[in-house]
Amino acid sequence: MPRNNFPRESNPHPAFVTGIVRFQFWNNTDESYRDRALRELAKTAHAALNISAMPILHSSDPESGAIAFAAAAPNLSKAEALATEIMDYLDANAPARLVADNWIAEEIPD
């Protein structure tokens, strides 16, 4: 198979970013509100940023919740920039306080 002769970036490997963001719904006693709010935030994040986002609804504590996300990027630096954009979006649009985030961006080797 012939190799393409296009100029390559200094960081040519595709990359991904994935993570989890935890939210605190202070003084919330309604689990259905928390679940609806997290589903809606995941849906709008998907539409706005073209990422996969899903609420994690395993906690019986109505004051806490989380969203997991994943996305692909053309290289590692763009994946890291996308992670920052995701964090900013979730923080600005969340119906609750963002209290913790844990994400990783990695290259996908050939």
Secondary structure, DSSP 4 states (H G I P E B T S, - for coil): -PPP-SPPPSS-S-EEEEEEEEEE-TT---HHHHHHHHHHHHHHHHHHH--EEEEE-----TTEEEEEEEEEESSHHHHHHHHHHHHHHHHHH-SSEEEEEEEEEEE---
